[in-house]
């Protein structure tokens, strides 16, 4: 519970994790909780499991995370 108060952003990798976080999150901090990829330019909203990416899965996940991370870092500056 302290994390919701302490941190400015709480990021979830998928909708199931997001739902779990929001269930535990006090209402006044819900605006801090979001899907990780919602901060990037991807059309995907959940980080896919790289093992099911037919050989390119890990590269795709890395690209998605790097894109969203760049946007998050820009917001922090």
RODO-2510 file (C-alpha; in nm, 4 decimals, decimal comma):
residues 77
     n   res          X          Y          Z
     1     x     0,0000     0,0000     0,0000
     2     x     0,2879     0,2378     0,0679
     3     x     0,4002     0,2113    -0,2950
     4     x     0,0875     0,3862    -0,4192
     5     x     0,1634     0,6855    -0,2008
     6     x     0,5397     0,6818    -0,2473
     7     x     0,5803     0,6441    -0,6241
     8     x     0,4644     0,8764    -0,9027
     9     x     0,3996     0,5942    -1,1483
    10     x     0,2947     0,2324    -1,1022
    11     x     0,3197     0,0424    -1,4311
    12     x     0,1509    -0,2853    -1,5248
    13     x     0,2589    -0,5156    -1,8050
    14     x    -0,0912    -0,6397    -1,8892
    15     x    -0,4597    -0,5889    -1,8096
    16     x    -0,4685    -0,8664    -1,5496
    17     x    -0,1862    -0,7023    -1,3521
    18     x    -0,3504    -0,3630    -1,3977
    19     x    -0,6777    -0,4944    -1,2547
    20     x    -0,4947    -0,6450    -0,9553
    21     x    -0,3132    -0,3187    -0,8898
    22     x    -0,6306    -0,1130    -0,9145
    23     x    -0,8070    -0,3508    -0,6742
    24     x    -0,5376    -0,2795    -0,4150
    25     x    -0,4924     0,0893    -0,4925
    26     x    -0,6577     0,3557    -0,2770
    27     x    -0,8863     0,5716    -0,4913
    28     x    -0,6797     0,8871    -0,4470
    29     x    -0,3785     0,7228    -0,6176
    30     x    -0,5461     0,5448    -0,9102
    31     x    -0,4245     0,8077    -1,1559
    32     x    -0,0697     0,6818    -1,0903
    33     x    -0,1499     0,3311    -1,2192
    34     x    -0,1338     0,2571    -1,5925
    35     x    -0,0343     0,0043    -1,8539
    36     x     0,3342     0,0307    -1,9379
    37     x     0,2798     0,0375    -2,3134
    38     x     0,0171     0,3104    -2,2889
    39     x     0,3108     0,5512    -2,2594
    40     x     0,4565     0,4597    -2,5986
    41     x     0,3500     0,4729    -2,9616
    42     x     0,2631     0,1047    -2,9983
    43     x    -0,0809    -0,0108    -3,1033
    44     x    -0,0451    -0,2881    -2,8436
    45     x    -0,1580    -0,2162    -2,4911
    46     x    -0,0112    -0,5239    -2,3227
    47     x     0,3463    -0,6529    -2,3268
    48     x     0,3225    -0,9841    -2,5138
    49     x     0,4874    -1,3039    -2,3959
    50     x     0,8115    -1,3153    -2,5993
    51     x     0,8131    -1,6969    -2,6123
    52     x     0,5165    -1,6908    -2,8490
    53     x     0,6695    -1,4435    -3,0941
    54     x     0,7915    -1,6975    -3,3506
    55     x     1,1609    -1,6149    -3,3214
    56     x     1,1191    -1,2388    -3,3132
    57     x     0,9280    -1,2294    -2,9848
    58     x     1,2147    -1,1036    -2,7709
    59     x     1,3134    -0,8349    -3,0212
    60     x     0,9528    -0,7148    -3,0413
    61     x     0,9162    -0,6983    -2,6636
    62     x     1,2460    -0,5129    -2,6316
    63     x     1,1392    -0,2625    -2,8984
    64     x     0,8035    -0,2066    -2,7253
    65     x     0,9641    -0,1561    -2,3850
    66     x     1,2303     0,0780    -2,5206
    67     x     0,9670     0,2906    -2,6966
    68     x     0,7491     0,3222    -2,3872
    69     x     1,0546     0,3808    -2,1663
    70     x     1,1699     0,6697    -2,3827
    71     x     0,8294     0,8365    -2,3440
    72     x     0,8281     0,7758    -1,9692
    73     x     1,1764     0,9254    -1,9348
    74     x     1,0690     1,2309    -2,1345
    75     x     0,7810     1,2837    -1,8889
    76     x     1,0229     1,2636    -1,5955
    77     x     1,2530     1,5410    -1,7185
***
